[in-house]
């Protein structure tokens, strides 16, 4: 019961032009984890490793207590998976797919499936190839959600959804974690969704985990500090500064290690702090990736 | 149980602060009296579509401030502390006085002139409540 639903230790997977390096990760029951990172960061590779679709070169992958890829058949009994990579049969209807999954999964909840059909505005008689992109995404999410699995692995679940459908999906996802034995891992470029519903944020860049920590402390430590510099005064070196922009006597410092001590340091340097602002996850995302790329170019 | 709490993304304040303020407002106006049971953390998270950890943080801070109490395995309740609503009302009073002081400053009133006006208004209320008593010795400005 206390075992994490997902556990990765020292996991590596190398491809010709990309490698996932030394990934350590835990997802506990009752949690929602948002996976963010730029294109090609390794988010999809990580989800494929968890599903046993590819085998790691090194390290340990455990999902719902089963070693992966060996125990994937057992693990998948209790996983709901939705991804662009998943293929539905174009000729068949959504209803046909629903019956298929229902026959394979004893936990299929017919009433919940009907509720999702209605809220996602889908019809069982629709043929898959007649569905729009967004409808196909919703169909896959319905098939993943309706068996009420303990673990949901969703690769870009909100991409291509209209605002109403996205709202409905967030409602359903937050409903899942009313049950503290269940958990969700989802990747998304929609940082507002991630910031809103995630308990843990895992930040991936170029195959490495940059940070994986609880959302509140992740977002809380970042600040943009607006300074007024007296003539001839340089911008003080502040802890965790990721970027410094100076225009005349005004300076803006973005820091990832903000604390009240920062303002004391400015006061000692005779620099006026004009304003301190929080950052959204989107801004943190851009600041992190930009500063890392600049560092690499040096 | 529907709390009616609403989280806005157009609001620059972090989500946990919005939750704290809305709960405090519910308590201050008496919608949630002392002993009232709050929604469970997971229920409120599902209802507001805000992560469990954010709601948990809001509850922890409300607990630390003595506004709510959490009994293990039983849930969270509005604190019974008699001084609670008094304290919330005092906070509200400070907010309104600060706004009045700001307006007074913009009108060019000195702190003393502002205090005199307030005293006068308070005295008028007193006189209304106890018309038989003689007026106080304070002069009106």
Interface residues (C-beta under 8 A of the other chain):
Chain A: X30 X31 X32 X170 X171 X174 X175 X177 X178 X180 X192 X196 X197 X198 X199 X200 X214 X215 X216 X219 X220 X278
Chain B: X9 X12 X14 X15 X16 X42 X43 X45 X46 X49 X50 X51 X52 X53 X54 X57
